[in-house]
Amino acid sequence: MKAVAVFMLVLPVMLVSCATTTTECPVCQTKIVEKPVVLKCEPPEVPRAELEIIKQEDSYEERLRKLIKNYGLLKEENILLRRAMEVCK
């Protein structure tokens, strides 16, 4: 009798716990598609920006100055990379 009562209590718990597990939708998952790209020409070499290293012991003003300078250098590098990509279009 006790075994039947325990079984009657355990069975619904097991069924509910299995019903609440989520399954990933295969359509919703991110897909990465890699395709070979044919280059019409060899793109010109673009030098990497020489960024200033921001140290923990730098003052607030020094960190801000370095961040602004690094931003400008990366912006220039980005412009050069875009021009290099346009060469091969």
PyMOL Python script that loads the backbone (N, CA, C, O; Angstrom):
from pymol import cmd

cmd.read_pdbstr("""\
ATOM      1  N   MET A   1       0.816  -1.189   0.000  1.00  0.00           N
ATOM      2  CA  MET A   1       0.000   0.000   0.000  1.00  0.00           C
ATOM      3  C   MET A   1       0.867   1.264   0.000  1.00  0.00           C
ATOM      4  O   MET A   1       0.599   2.225  -0.721  1.00  0.00           O
ATOM      5  N   LYS A   2       1.930   1.232   0.843  1.00  0.00           N
ATOM      6  CA  LYS A   2       2.824   2.386   0.890  1.00  0.00           C
ATOM      7  C   LYS A   2       3.549   2.561  -0.443  1.00  0.00           C
ATOM      8  O   LYS A   2       3.779   3.683  -0.893  1.00  0.00           O
ATOM      9  N   ALA A   3       3.902   1.454  -1.057  1.00  0.00           N
ATOM     10  CA  ALA A   3       4.602   1.524  -2.339  1.00  0.00           C
ATOM     11  C   ALA A   3       3.720   2.154  -3.404  1.00  0.00           C
ATOM     12  O   ALA A   3       4.212   2.914  -4.239  1.00  0.00           O
ATOM     13  N   VAL A   4       2.450   1.857  -3.393  1.00  0.00           N
ATOM     14  CA  VAL A   4       1.515   2.432  -4.364  1.00  0.00           C
ATOM     15  C   VAL A   4       1.367   3.929  -4.119  1.00  0.00           C
ATOM     16  O   VAL A   4       1.312   4.709  -5.070  1.00  0.00           O
ATOM     17  N   ALA A   5       1.301   4.340  -2.846  1.00  0.00           N
ATOM     18  CA  ALA A   5       1.171   5.758  -2.517  1.00  0.00           C
ATOM     19  C   ALA A   5       2.418   6.524  -2.950  1.00  0.00           C
ATOM     20  O   ALA A   5       2.319   7.616  -3.510  1.00  0.00           O
ATOM     21  N   VAL A   6       3.575   5.955  -2.692  1.00  0.00           N
ATOM     22  CA  VAL A   6       4.825   6.601  -3.108  1.00  0.00           C
ATOM     23  C   VAL A   6       4.890   6.686  -4.622  1.00  0.00           C
ATOM     24  O   VAL A   6       5.289   7.711  -5.173  1.00  0.00           O
ATOM     25  N   PHE A   7       4.502   5.621  -5.290  1.00  0.00           N
ATOM     26  CA  PHE A   7       4.509   5.611  -6.753  1.00  0.00           C
ATOM     27  C   PHE A   7       3.553   6.659  -7.308  1.00  0.00           C
ATOM     28  O   PHE A   7       3.865   7.320  -8.298  1.00  0.00           O
ATOM     29  N   MET A   8       2.386   6.816  -6.676  1.00  0.00           N
ATOM     30  CA  MET A   8       1.397   7.798  -7.126  1.00  0.00           C
ATOM     31  C   MET A   8       1.901   9.228  -6.926  1.00  0.00           C
ATOM     32  O   MET A   8       1.519  10.127  -7.674  1.00  0.00           O
ATOM     33  N   LEU A   9       2.751   9.444  -5.928  1.00  0.00           N
ATOM     34  CA  LEU A   9       3.316  10.774  -5.707  1.00  0.00           C
ATOM     35  C   LEU A   9       4.518  11.040  -6.606  1.00  0.00           C
ATOM     36  O   LEU A   9       4.702  12.163  -7.074  1.00  0.00           O
ATOM     37  N   VAL A  10       5.324  10.037  -6.847  1.00  0.00           N
ATOM     38  CA  VAL A  10       6.557  10.208  -7.612  1.00  0.00           C
ATOM     39  C   VAL A  10       6.274  10.319  -9.107  1.00  0.00           C
ATOM     40  O   VAL A  10       6.928  11.100  -9.799  1.00  0.00           O
ATOM     41  N   LEU A  11       5.323   9.561  -9.610  1.00  0.00           N
ATOM     42  CA  LEU A  11       5.041   9.550 -11.047  1.00  0.00           C
ATOM     43  C   LEU A  11       4.663  10.932 -11.580  1.00  0.00           C
ATOM     44  O   LEU A  11       5.238  11.350 -12.585  1.00  0.00           O
ATOM     45  N   PRO A  12       3.725  11.669 -10.962  1.00  0.00           N
ATOM     46  CA  PRO A  12       3.408  13.008 -11.485  1.00  0.00           C
ATOM     47  C   PRO A  12       4.598  13.963 -11.429  1.00  0.00           C
ATOM     48  O   PRO A  12       4.781  14.783 -12.328  1.00  0.00           O
ATOM     49  N   VAL A  13       5.405  13.857 -10.373  1.00  0.00           N
ATOM     50  CA  VAL A  13       6.582  14.728 -10.265  1.00  0.00           C
ATOM     51  C   VAL A  13       7.547  14.443 -11.405  1.00  0.00           C
ATOM     52  O   VAL A  13       8.104  15.370 -11.993  1.00  0.00           O
ATOM     53  N   MET A  14       7.747  13.182 -11.718  1.00  0.00           N
ATOM     54  CA  MET A  14       8.651  12.821 -12.810  1.00  0.00           C
ATOM     55  C   MET A  14       8.106  13.301 -14.150  1.00  0.00           C
ATOM     56  O   MET A  14       8.861  13.792 -14.990  1.00  0.00           O
ATOM     57  N   LEU A  15       6.809  13.161 -14.351  1.00  0.00           N
ATOM     58  CA  LEU A  15       6.216  13.594 -15.616  1.00  0.00           C
ATOM     59  C   LEU A  15       6.297  15.105 -15.782  1.00  0.00           C
ATOM     60  O   LEU A  15       6.596  15.593 -16.872  1.00  0.00           O
ATOM     61  N   VAL A  16       6.036  15.846 -14.714  1.00  0.00           N
ATOM     62  CA  VAL A  16       6.087  17.307 -14.784  1.00  0.00           C
ATOM     63  C   VAL A  16       7.518  17.779 -14.987  1.00  0.00           C
ATOM     64  O   VAL A  16       7.751  18.721 -15.744  1.00  0.00           O
ATOM     65  N   SER A  17       8.473  17.149 -14.331  1.00  0.00           N
ATOM     66  CA  SER A  17       9.860  17.581 -14.480  1.00  0.00           C
ATOM     67  C   SER A  17      10.358  17.334 -15.894  1.00  0.00           C
ATOM     68  O   SER A  17      11.150  18.125 -16.408  1.00  0.00           O
ATOM     69  N   CYS A  18       9.923  16.275 -16.528  1.00  0.00           N
ATOM     70  CA  CYS A  18      10.326  16.011 -17.905  1.00  0.00           C
ATOM     71  C   CYS A  18       9.628  16.946 -18.880  1.00  0.00           C
ATOM     72  O   CYS A  18      10.182  17.281 -19.927  1.00  0.00           O
ATOM     73  N   ALA A  19       8.427  17.366 -18.547  1.00  0.00           N
ATOM     74  CA  ALA A  19       7.657  18.218 -19.447  1.00  0.00           C
ATOM     75  C   ALA A  19       8.190  19.638 -19.479  1.00  0.00           C
ATOM     76  O   ALA A  19       7.968  20.352 -20.457  1.00  0.00           O
ATOM     77  N   THR A  20       8.888  20.067 -18.437  1.00  0.00           N
ATOM     78  CA  THR A  20       9.345  21.454 -18.386  1.00  0.00           C
ATOM     79  C   THR A  20      10.726  21.656 -18.988  1.00  0.00           C
ATOM     80  O   THR A  20      11.211  22.787 -19.028  1.00  0.00           O
ATOM     81  N   THR A  21      11.369  20.607 -19.453  1.00  0.00           N
ATOM     82  CA  THR A  21      12.686  20.794 -20.059  1.00  0.00           C
ATOM     83  C   THR A  21      12.522  21.479 -21.402  1.00  0.00           C
ATOM     84  O   THR A  21      11.644  21.126 -22.190  1.00  0.00           O
ATOM     85  N   THR A  22      13.374  22.461 -21.656  1.00  0.00           N
ATOM     86  CA  THR A  22      13.285  23.197 -22.911  1.00  0.00           C
ATOM     87  C   THR A  22      14.145  22.520 -23.959  1.00  0.00           C
ATOM     88  O   THR A  22      15.218  21.996 -23.659  1.00  0.00           O
ATOM     89  N   THR A  23      13.672  22.536 -25.164  1.00  0.00           N
ATOM     90  CA  THR A  23      14.448  22.009 -26.281  1.00  0.00           C
ATOM     91  C   THR A  23      14.766  23.166 -27.210  1.00  0.00           C
ATOM     92  O   THR A  23      13.933  24.045 -27.432  1.00  0.00           O
ATOM     93  N   GLU A  24      15.962  23.160 -27.746  1.00  0.00           N
ATOM     94  CA  GLU A  24      16.380  24.221 -28.646  1.00  0.00           C
ATOM     95  C   GLU A  24      15.723  24.042 -30.005  1.00  0.00           C
ATOM     96  O   GLU A  24      15.674  22.940 -30.553  1.00  0.00           O
ATOM     97  N   CYS A  25      15.240  25.108 -30.514  1.00  0.00           N
ATOM     98  CA  CYS A  25      14.622  25.117 -31.830  1.00  0.00           C
ATOM     99  C   CYS A  25      15.742  25.119 -32.877  1.00  0.00           C
ATOM    100  O   CYS A  25      16.576  26.023 -32.855  1.00  0.00           O
ATOM    101  N   PRO A  26      15.792  24.140 -33.793  1.00  0.00           N
ATOM    102  CA  PRO A  26      16.884  24.116 -34.776  1.00  0.00           C
ATOM    103  C   PRO A  26      16.850  25.314 -35.719  1.00  0.00           C
ATOM    104  O   PRO A  26      17.886  25.703 -36.258  1.00  0.00           O
ATOM    105  N   VAL A  27      15.687  25.897 -35.924  1.00  0.00           N
ATOM    106  CA  VAL A  27      15.585  27.062 -36.809  1.00  0.00           C
ATOM    107  C   VAL A  27      16.132  28.305 -36.121  1.00  0.00           C
ATOM    108  O   VAL A  27      16.651  29.203 -36.784  1.00  0.00           O
ATOM    109  N   CYS A  28      16.018  28.363 -34.786  1.00  0.00           N
ATOM    110  CA  CYS A  28      16.426  29.546 -34.029  1.00  0.00           C
ATOM    111  C   CYS A  28      17.930  29.617 -33.791  1.00  0.00           C
ATOM    112  O   CYS A  28      18.432  30.679 -33.423  1.00  0.00           O
ATOM    113  N   GLN A  29      18.656  28.542 -33.984  1.00  0.00           N
ATOM    114  CA  GLN A  29      20.082  28.530 -33.694  1.00  0.00           C
ATOM    115  C   GLN A  29      20.843  29.355 -34.729  1.00  0.00           C
ATOM    116  O   GLN A  29      20.456  29.428 -35.895  1.00  0.00           O
ATOM    117  N   THR A  30      21.925  29.967 -34.281  1.00  0.00           N
ATOM    118  CA  THR A  30      22.768  30.767 -35.153  1.00  0.00           C
ATOM    119  C   THR A  30      23.526  29.853 -36.105  1.00  0.00           C
ATOM    120  O   THR A  30      24.084  28.832 -35.705  1.00  0.00           O
ATOM    121  N   LYS A  31      23.532  30.244 -37.368  1.00  0.00           N
ATOM    122  CA  LYS A  31      24.249  29.458 -38.369  1.00  0.00           C
ATOM    123  C   LYS A  31      25.385  30.304 -38.926  1.00  0.00           C
ATOM    124  O   LYS A  31      25.208  31.488 -39.211  1.00  0.00           O
ATOM    125  N   ILE A  32      26.541  29.694 -39.077  1.00  0.00           N
ATOM    126  CA  ILE A  32      27.699  30.369 -39.657  1.00  0.00           C
ATOM    127  C   ILE A  32      27.938  29.756 -41.023  1.00  0.00           C
ATOM    128  O   ILE A  32      28.149  28.550 -41.154  1.00  0.00           O
ATOM    129  N   VAL A  33      27.903  30.605 -42.033  1.00  0.00           N
ATOM    130  CA  VAL A  33      28.110  30.144 -43.398  1.00  0.00           C
ATOM    131  C   VAL A  33      29.435  30.711 -43.879  1.00  0.00           C
ATOM    132  O   VAL A  33      29.633  31.926 -43.896  1.00  0.00           O
ATOM    133  N   GLU A  34      30.321  29.839 -44.261  1.00  0.00           N
ATOM    134  CA  GLU A  34      31.625  30.271 -44.766  1.00  0.00           C
ATOM    135  C   GLU A  34      31.677  30.005 -46.257  1.00  0.00           C
ATOM    136  O   GLU A  34      31.428  28.890 -46.715  1.00  0.00           O
ATOM    137  N   LYS A  35      32.004  31.045 -47.004  1.00  0.00           N
ATOM    138  CA  LYS A  35      32.120  30.913 -48.452  1.00  0.00           C
ATOM    139  C   LYS A  35      33.476  31.463 -48.879  1.00  0.00           C
ATOM    140  O   LYS A  35      33.946  32.455 -48.320  1.00  0.00           O
ATOM    141  N   PRO A  36      34.099  30.838 -49.849  1.00  0.00           N
ATOM    142  CA  PRO A  36      35.361  31.391 -50.343  1.00  0.00           C
ATOM    143  C   PRO A  36      35.104  32.697 -51.098  1.00  0.00           C
ATOM    144  O   PRO A  36      34.119  32.824 -51.825  1.00  0.00           O
ATOM    145  N   VAL A  37      35.997  33.653 -50.916  1.00  0.00           N
ATOM    146  CA  VAL A  37      35.874  34.948 -51.572  1.00  0.00           C
ATOM    147  C   VAL A  37      37.010  35.075 -52.573  1.00  0.00           C
ATOM    148  O   VAL A  37      38.178  34.888 -52.233  1.00  0.00           O
ATOM    149  N   VAL A  38      36.657  35.392 -53.800  1.00  0.00           N
ATOM    150  CA  VAL A  38      37.651  35.555 -54.855  1.00  0.00           C
ATOM    151  C   VAL A  38      38.097  37.014 -54.864  1.00  0.00           C
ATOM    152  O   VAL A  38      37.274  37.921 -54.998  1.00  0.00           O
ATOM    153  N   LEU A  39      39.399  37.235 -54.722  1.00  0.00           N
ATOM    154  CA  LEU A  39      39.945  38.587 -54.765  1.00  0.00           C
ATOM    155  C   LEU A  39      40.408  38.892 -56.178  1.00  0.00           C
ATOM    156  O   LEU A  39      41.076  38.083 -56.822  1.00  0.00           O
ATOM    157  N   LYS A  40      40.042  40.070 -56.643  1.00  0.00           N
ATOM    158  CA  LYS A  40      40.443  40.471 -57.990  1.00  0.00           C
ATOM    159  C   LYS A  40      41.902  40.913 -58.022  1.00  0.00           C
ATOM    160  O   LYS A  40      42.562  40.827 -59.057  1.00  0.00           O
ATOM    161  N   CYS A  41      42.390  41.378 -56.902  1.00  0.00           N
ATOM    162  CA  CYS A  41      43.778  41.828 -56.841  1.00  0.00           C
ATOM    163  C   CYS A  41      44.297  41.638 -55.425  1.00  0.00           C
ATOM    164  O   CYS A  41      43.541  41.291 -54.517  1.00  0.00           O
ATOM    165  N   GLU A  42      45.560  41.861 -55.247  1.00  0.00           N
ATOM    166  CA  GLU A  42      46.172  41.778 -53.925  1.00  0.00           C
ATOM    167  C   GLU A  42      45.944  43.112 -53.214  1.00  0.00           C
ATOM    168  O   GLU A  42      46.400  44.144 -53.706  1.00  0.00           O
ATOM    169  N   PRO A  43      45.253  43.121 -52.074  1.00  0.00           N
ATOM    170  CA  PRO A  43      45.004  44.397 -51.394  1.00  0.00           C
ATOM    171  C   PRO A  43      46.298  44.991 -50.863  1.00  0.00           C
ATOM    172  O   PRO A  43      47.195  44.256 -50.452  1.00  0.00           O
ATOM    173  N   PRO A  44      46.402  46.314 -50.868  1.00  0.00           N
ATOM    174  CA  PRO A  44      47.619  46.949 -50.356  1.00  0.00           C
ATOM    175  C   PRO A  44      47.767  46.715 -48.852  1.00  0.00           C
ATOM    176  O   PRO A  44      46.782  46.532 -48.137  1.00  0.00           O
ATOM    177  N   GLU A  45      48.989  46.725 -48.403  1.00  0.00           N
ATOM    178  CA  GLU A  45      49.288  46.498 -46.987  1.00  0.00           C
ATOM    179  C   GLU A  45      48.917  47.745 -46.186  1.00  0.00           C
ATOM    180  O   GLU A  45      49.301  48.856 -46.549  1.00  0.00           O
ATOM    181  N   VAL A  46      48.184  47.562 -45.117  1.00  0.00           N
ATOM    182  CA  VAL A  46      47.788  48.669 -44.246  1.00  0.00           C
ATOM    183  C   VAL A  46      48.484  48.469 -42.901  1.00  0.00           C
ATOM    184  O   VAL A  46      48.284  47.446 -42.247  1.00  0.00           O
ATOM    185  N   PRO A  47      49.300  49.439 -42.484  1.00  0.00           N
ATOM    186  CA  PRO A  47      50.005  49.281 -41.203  1.00  0.00           C
ATOM    187  C   PRO A  47      49.025  49.332 -40.032  1.00  0.00           C
ATOM    188  O   PRO A  47      48.056  50.091 -40.045  1.00  0.00           O
ATOM    189  N   ARG A  48      49.300  48.507 -39.022  1.00  0.00           N
ATOM    190  CA  ARG A  48      48.453  48.501 -37.825  1.00  0.00           C
ATOM    191  C   ARG A  48      48.709  49.762 -37.010  1.00  0.00           C
ATOM    192  O   ARG A  48      49.823  50.285 -36.986  1.00  0.00           O
ATOM    193  N   ALA A  49      47.676  50.236 -36.349  1.00  0.00           N
ATOM    194  CA  ALA A  49      47.806  51.419 -35.499  1.00  0.00           C
ATOM    195  C   ALA A  49      48.639  51.069 -34.269  1.00  0.00           C
ATOM    196  O   ALA A  49      48.453  50.019 -33.655  1.00  0.00           O
ATOM    197  N   GLU A  50      49.553  51.960 -33.925  1.00  0.00           N
ATOM    198  CA  GLU A  50      50.381  51.761 -32.734  1.00  0.00           C
ATOM    199  C   GLU A  50      49.677  52.430 -31.554  1.00  0.00           C
ATOM    200  O   GLU A  50      49.818  53.631 -31.323  1.00  0.00           O
ATOM    201  N   LEU A  51      48.923  51.631 -30.823  1.00  0.00           N
ATOM    202  CA  LEU A  51      48.111  52.154 -29.732  1.00  0.00           C
ATOM    203  C   LEU A  51      48.944  52.349 -28.472  1.00  0.00           C
ATOM    204  O   LEU A  51      49.883  51.599 -28.206  1.00  0.00           O
ATOM    205  N   GLU A  52      48.580  53.371 -27.703  1.00  0.00           N
ATOM    206  CA  GLU A  52      49.235  53.606 -26.419  1.00  0.00           C
ATOM    207  C   GLU A  52      48.624  52.668 -25.387  1.00  0.00           C
ATOM    208  O   GLU A  52      47.410  52.464 -25.370  1.00  0.00           O
ATOM    209  N   ILE A  53      49.454  52.105 -24.537  1.00  0.00           N
ATOM    210  CA  ILE A  53      48.984  51.184 -23.508  1.00  0.00           C
ATOM    211  C   ILE A  53      48.454  51.990 -22.330  1.00  0.00           C
ATOM    212  O   ILE A  53      49.134  52.875 -21.810  1.00  0.00           O
ATOM    213  N   ILE A  54      47.238  51.675 -21.919  1.00  0.00           N
ATOM    214  CA  ILE A  54      46.620  52.355 -20.782  1.00  0.00           C
ATOM    215  C   ILE A  54      46.920  51.529 -19.537  1.00  0.00           C
ATOM    216  O   ILE A  54      46.539  50.362 -19.439  1.00  0.00           O
ATOM    217  N   LYS A  55      47.611  52.158 -18.589  1.00  0.00           N
ATOM    218  CA  LYS A  55      48.039  51.458 -17.379  1.00  0.00           C
ATOM    219  C   LYS A  55      47.110  51.789 -16.213  1.00  0.00           C
ATOM    220  O   LYS A  55      46.442  52.823 -16.199  1.00  0.00           O
ATOM    221  N   GLN A  56      47.090  50.896 -15.255  1.00  0.00           N
ATOM    222  CA  GLN A  56      46.234  51.062 -14.081  1.00  0.00           C
ATOM    223  C   GLN A  56      46.640  52.286 -13.265  1.00  0.00           C
ATOM    224  O   GLN A  56      45.786  52.952 -12.679  1.00  0.00           O
ATOM    225  N   GLU A  57      47.935  52.587 -13.224  1.00  0.00           N
ATOM    226  CA  GLU A  57      48.401  53.691 -12.383  1.00  0.00           C
ATOM    227  C   GLU A  57      48.308  55.059 -13.067  1.00  0.00           C
ATOM    228  O   GLU A  57      48.644  56.069 -12.449  1.00  0.00           O
ATOM    229  N   ASP A  58      47.863  55.117 -14.320  1.00  0.00           N
ATOM    230  CA  ASP A  58      47.695  56.398 -15.014  1.00  0.00           C
ATOM    231  C   ASP A  58      46.567  57.198 -14.362  1.00  0.00           C
ATOM    232  O   ASP A  58      45.597  56.639 -13.852  1.00  0.00           O
ATOM    233  N   SER A  59      46.723  58.514 -14.393  1.00  0.00           N
ATOM    234  CA  SER A  59      45.670  59.373 -13.852  1.00  0.00           C
ATOM    235  C   SER A  59      44.467  59.359 -14.798  1.00  0.00           C
ATOM    236  O   SER A  59      44.553  58.887 -15.932  1.00  0.00           O
ATOM    237  N   TYR A  60      43.358  59.881 -14.310  1.00  0.00           N
ATOM    238  CA  TYR A  60      42.132  59.914 -15.111  1.00  0.00           C
ATOM    239  C   TYR A  60      42.348  60.698 -16.404  1.00  0.00           C
ATOM    240  O   TYR A  60      41.927  60.266 -17.477  1.00  0.00           O
ATOM    241  N   GLU A  61      43.007  61.855 -16.294  1.00  0.00           N
ATOM    242  CA  GLU A  61      43.241  62.691 -17.470  1.00  0.00           C
ATOM    243  C   GLU A  61      44.138  61.980 -18.482  1.00  0.00           C
ATOM    244  O   GLU A  61      43.917  62.066 -19.690  1.00  0.00           O
ATOM    245  N   GLU A  62      45.157  61.274 -17.971  1.00  0.00           N
ATOM    246  CA  GLU A  62      46.079  60.548 -18.848  1.00  0.00           C
ATOM    247  C   GLU A  62      45.355  59.405 -19.557  1.00  0.00           C
ATOM    248  O   GLU A  62      45.562  59.182 -20.750  1.00  0.00           O
ATOM    249  N   ARG A  63      44.510  58.686 -18.828  1.00  0.00           N
ATOM    250  CA  ARG A  63      43.735  57.604 -19.450  1.00  0.00           C
ATOM    251  C   ARG A  63      42.817  58.147 -20.534  1.00  0.00           C
ATOM    252  O   ARG A  63      42.717  57.576 -21.621  1.00  0.00           O
ATOM    253  N   LEU A  64      42.150  59.250 -20.231  1.00  0.00           N
ATOM    254  CA  LEU A  64      41.238  59.854 -21.198  1.00  0.00           C
ATOM    255  C   LEU A  64      41.985  60.302 -22.444  1.00  0.00           C
ATOM    256  O   LEU A  64      41.509  60.103 -23.562  1.00  0.00           O
ATOM    257  N   ARG A  65      43.167  60.913 -22.255  1.00  0.00           N
ATOM    258  CA  ARG A  65      43.966  61.355 -23.396  1.00  0.00           C
ATOM    259  C   ARG A  65      44.371  60.168 -24.262  1.00  0.00           C
ATOM    260  O   ARG A  65      44.293  60.234 -25.489  1.00  0.00           O
ATOM    261  N   LYS A  66      44.809  59.067 -23.615  1.00  0.00           N
ATOM    262  CA  LYS A  66      45.221  57.879 -24.369  1.00  0.00           C
ATOM    263  C   LYS A  66      44.041  57.245 -25.101  1.00  0.00           C
ATOM    264  O   LYS A  66      44.184  56.796 -26.239  1.00  0.00           O
ATOM    265  N   LEU A  67      42.878  57.206 -24.451  1.00  0.00           N
ATOM    266  CA  LEU A  67      41.690  56.650 -25.107  1.00  0.00           C
ATOM    267  C   LEU A  67      41.313  57.452 -26.345  1.00  0.00           C
ATOM    268  O   LEU A  67      40.997  56.883 -27.390  1.00  0.00           O
ATOM    269  N   ILE A  68      41.348  58.774 -26.224  1.00  0.00           N
ATOM    270  CA  ILE A  68      40.995  59.626 -27.363  1.00  0.00           C
ATOM    271  C   ILE A  68      42.012  59.463 -28.483  1.00  0.00           C
ATOM    272  O   ILE A  68      41.639  59.398 -29.654  1.00  0.00           O
ATOM    273  N   LYS A  69      43.299  59.396 -28.132  1.00  0.00           N
ATOM    274  CA  LYS A  69      44.333  59.210 -29.154  1.00  0.00           C
ATOM    275  C   LYS A  69      44.180  57.851 -29.834  1.00  0.00           C
ATOM    276  O   LYS A  69      44.263  57.761 -31.059  1.00  0.00           O
ATOM    277  N   ASN A  70      43.957  56.789 -29.046  1.00  0.00           N
ATOM    278  CA  ASN A  70      43.771  55.454 -29.623  1.00  0.00           C
ATOM    279  C   ASN A  70      42.543  55.412 -30.530  1.00  0.00           C
ATOM    280  O   ASN A  70      42.566  54.771 -31.581  1.00  0.00           O
ATOM    281  N   TYR A  71      41.476  56.092 -30.125  1.00  0.00           N
ATOM    282  CA  TYR A  71      40.276  56.155 -30.956  1.00  0.00           C
ATOM    283  C   TYR A  71      40.595  56.787 -32.309  1.00  0.00           C
ATOM    284  O   TYR A  71      40.172  56.285 -33.350  1.00  0.00           O
ATOM    285  N   GLY A  72      41.344  57.890 -32.289  1.00  0.00           N
ATOM    286  CA  GLY A  72      41.713  58.547 -33.540  1.00  0.00           C
ATOM    287  C   GLY A  72      42.579  57.658 -34.423  1.00  0.00           C
ATOM    288  O   GLY A  72      42.388  57.610 -35.638  1.00  0.00           O
ATOM    289  N   LEU A  73      43.536  56.951 -33.810  1.00  0.00           N
ATOM    290  CA  LEU A  73      44.405  56.054 -34.583  1.00  0.00           C
ATOM    291  C   LEU A  73      43.604  54.907 -35.206  1.00  0.00           C
ATOM    292  O   LEU A  73      43.822  54.549 -36.364  1.00  0.00           O
ATOM    293  N   LEU A  74      42.684  54.339 -34.441  1.00  0.00           N
ATOM    294  CA  LEU A  74      41.864  53.247 -34.970  1.00  0.00           C
ATOM    295  C   LEU A  74      40.913  53.738 -36.058  1.00  0.00           C
ATOM    296  O   LEU A  74      40.622  53.012 -37.008  1.00  0.00           O
ATOM    297  N   LYS A  75      40.436  54.959 -35.917  1.00  0.00           N
ATOM    298  CA  LYS A  75      39.560  55.528 -36.944  1.00  0.00           C
ATOM    299  C   LYS A  75      40.334  55.715 -38.253  1.00  0.00           C
ATOM    300  O   LYS A  75      39.814  55.420 -39.330  1.00  0.00           O
ATOM    301  N   GLU A  76      41.572  56.203 -38.161  1.00  0.00           N
ATOM    302  CA  GLU A  76      42.406  56.357 -39.360  1.00  0.00           C
ATOM    303  C   GLU A  76      42.701  55.001 -39.994  1.00  0.00           C
ATOM    304  O   GLU A  76      42.661  54.865 -41.217  1.00  0.00           O
ATOM    305  N   GLU A  77      42.998  53.992 -39.161  1.00  0.00           N
ATOM    306  CA  GLU A  77      43.266  52.654 -39.683  1.00  0.00           C
ATOM    307  C   GLU A  77      42.028  52.091 -40.380  1.00  0.00           C
ATOM    308  O   GLU A  77      42.140  51.433 -41.415  1.00  0.00           O
ATOM    309  N   ASN A  78      40.862  52.347 -39.820  1.00  0.00           N
ATOM    310  CA  ASN A  78      39.621  51.884 -40.418  1.00  0.00           C
ATOM    311  C   ASN A  78      39.411  52.521 -41.789  1.00  0.00           C
ATOM    312  O   ASN A  78      38.999  51.844 -42.730  1.00  0.00           O
ATOM    313  N   ILE A  79      39.689  53.805 -41.906  1.00  0.00           N
ATOM    314  CA  ILE A  79      39.544  54.498 -43.192  1.00  0.00           C
ATOM    315  C   ILE A  79      40.505  53.905 -44.217  1.00  0.00           C
ATOM    316  O   ILE A  79      40.124  53.678 -45.365  1.00  0.00           O
ATOM    317  N   LEU A  80      41.756  53.653 -43.806  1.00  0.00           N
ATOM    318  CA  LEU A  80      42.735  53.062 -44.723  1.00  0.00           C
ATOM    319  C   LEU A  80      42.317  51.658 -45.159  1.00  0.00           C
ATOM    320  O   LEU A  80      42.498  51.290 -46.319  1.00  0.00           O
ATOM    321  N   LEU A  81      41.762  50.875 -44.236  1.00  0.00           N
ATOM    322  CA  LEU A  81      41.307  49.529 -44.589  1.00  0.00           C
ATOM    323  C   LEU A  81      40.140  49.578 -45.570  1.00  0.00           C
ATOM    324  O   LEU A  81      40.068  48.764 -46.491  1.00  0.00           O
ATOM    325  N   ARG A  82      39.235  50.519 -45.380  1.00  0.00           N
ATOM    326  CA  ARG A  82      38.110  50.658 -46.322  1.00  0.00           C
ATOM    327  C   ARG A  82      38.609  51.052 -47.712  1.00  0.00           C
ATOM    328  O   ARG A  82      38.111  50.549 -48.720  1.00  0.00           O
ATOM    329  N   ARG A  83      39.587  51.947 -47.764  1.00  0.00           N
ATOM    330  CA  ARG A  83      40.154  52.329 -49.068  1.00  0.00           C
ATOM    331  C   ARG A  83      40.849  51.143 -49.723  1.00  0.00           C
ATOM    332  O   ARG A  83      40.763  50.963 -50.937  1.00  0.00           O
ATOM    333  N   ALA A  84      41.537  50.332 -48.922  1.00  0.00           N
ATOM    334  CA  ALA A  84      42.218  49.152 -49.462  1.00  0.00           C
ATOM    335  C   ALA A  84      41.210  48.158 -50.013  1.00  0.00           C
ATOM    336  O   ALA A  84      41.479  47.502 -51.019  1.00  0.00           O
ATOM    337  N   MET A  85      40.055  48.033 -49.373  1.00  0.00           N
ATOM    338  CA  MET A  85      39.021  47.127 -49.871  1.00  0.00           C
ATOM    339  C   MET A  85      38.424  47.640 -51.180  1.00  0.00           C
ATOM    340  O   MET A  85      38.081  46.846 -52.055  1.00  0.00           O
ATOM    341  N   GLU A  86      38.298  48.957 -51.320  1.00  0.00           N
ATOM    342  CA  GLU A  86      37.720  49.535 -52.532  1.00  0.00           C
ATOM    343  C   GLU A  86      38.629  49.344 -53.739  1.00  0.00           C
ATOM    344  O   GLU A  86      38.152  49.320 -54.873  1.00  0.00           O
ATOM    345  N   VAL A  87      39.927  49.209 -53.510  1.00  0.00           N
ATOM    346  CA  VAL A  87      40.876  49.027 -54.609  1.00  0.00           C
ATOM    347  C   VAL A  87      40.551  47.760 -55.385  1.00  0.00           C
ATOM    348  O   VAL A  87      40.683  47.730 -56.609  1.00  0.00           O
ATOM    349  N   CYS A  88      40.132  46.721 -54.689  1.00  0.00           N
ATOM    350  CA  CYS A  88      39.903  45.425 -55.331  1.00  0.00           C
ATOM    351  C   CYS A  88      38.466  45.217 -55.791  1.00  0.00           C
ATOM    352  O   CYS A  88      38.135  44.127 -56.258  1.00  0.00           O
ATOM    353  N   LYS A  89      37.621  46.196 -55.680  1.00  0.00           N
ATOM    354  CA  LYS A  89      36.233  46.026 -56.141  1.00  0.00           C
ATOM    355  C   LYS A  89      36.147  46.058 -57.645  1.00  0.00           C
ATOM    356  O   LYS A  89      35.058  45.931 -58.204  1.00  0.00           O
TER     357      LYS A  89
END
""", "prot")
cmd.dss("prot")
cmd.show_as("cartoon", "prot")
cmd.util.cbc("prot")
cmd.orient("prot")
